[in-house]
Amino acid sequence: MSDTLDPLHYPRENEQAFHQHLQQAVREYLGHDHAYADGWQWGKALLLLVLSVLCYGIMLGSTPLWLFASSYFIFVMMAMLLNVNVNHDASHNTFSRHPVINRFIGRLVTLPLGVDPDYWRARHVIFHHHYANIEIYDLDTEENGIFRQSPFQQWRSHMRYQHLYWPLIAALSLPWITWVFDWRDRLNKTPLRQEKLLRGKQGWVLFIGSKVAHLFLVLVIPVLVGLQHGIAPWAVILIYFVSQMCASLMVVFLLLGTHWAEAEFFEAPENKQMPHGWYHHNFATACDWVTSPRWLHHLTGGLNYHLTHHLFPQLNHRHYPALAEIIGELATRYGMDYRCISYHELLVRQRRFLWQMGQPPVKETE
């Protein structure tokens, strides 16, 4: 992969009427409200943080293995929900009004998972959001030889079974980001090199310090405490890996199918001019899905309103239910293909996509 990527451009023609009407409708909806987290969102974040810390404390004082393991597991799950509900917004600077607070929140809540928030933010905000489902440009669908995520990637025989083994890949995604992607980004082996993140010695101190803090928090301290309670280190290490993999699996279950369910994929044109507009691209590459029961959307951090998020990343996810209704109404009026499906249908389409990508490409005949 090239160390740098030239930006792609979307034409604005044929989308101006939809854009203006949509923006006007959203301004009317917001009224005197603001784009950031409200008191309820801050309260939810505080509750998740308290539960996470409480479970960690219970784990430190637990002698029975079952209580040690279960409290540790819930601690990691609460950290995962903090990342979904808080860090995602903080990465877009829509949790707090102050970017410094958002950066601090991101660095704090990612410690239990080990992911570097600065590199993840760049991958997500700069590359994925601008270039969703565009080969090479969308780093979330980077070719890896194990999992085929677009028709433009090389097919291998084992990929026939990717619709069966994909949960294992999903479970390894966050650990892989932590211990492979982050280090590749840090060593300037990816297009993030052009963003020049975490510069100089201070950048190295923050990066390595966060990785060390992660290991001490979730592995070293639990191992030492476990020894005092007669719990073998291998058991703690196993609990660590199982918890991290389950957290990763839950995030991917919420997120990944939104860009696979009957979505389109593209290659970057040589002239760097996309053949369609920005709205068309987002409608073609993402969808919304509804939670059942509805109140569960309070725990998804807006990830189920994924198309809505791509259209309005500058707004906190608390606005997404209302925004989705506005988008759906105007999309119908302007002939845009707005897709909002059930979670069951999302899983069905996701599995179908993975099966299709796992089939040998049909060779073109002359």
Buried (B, 14 or more C-beta within 10 A) or exposed (E): EEEEBEEBEBEEEEBEEBBEBBEEBBEEEBEEEEBBBEEEBBEBBEEBBEBBEBBBEBBBEBEEBEBBBBBBBBBBBBBBBBBBBBBBBBBBBBBBEEEEEBBBBBBBBBBBBBBBBBBBBBBBBBBBBBBBBBBBBBBBBBBEEBBBBBEBBEBBEEBEEBBEBBEEBBBBBBBBBBEEBBBBBBEEEBBBBBBEBBEEEEBEEBBEEBBEEBEEBBBEBBBEBBEEBEBEEEBBBEBBBBBBBBBBBBBBBBBBBBBBBBBBBBEBEEEEEBEBBBBBBBBBBBBBBBBEEEEEBBBBBBBBBBBBBBBBBEBBBBBBBEBBBBBBEBBEEBEBEBBBBEBEBBBBBBBBBBBEBBEEEEEEEE
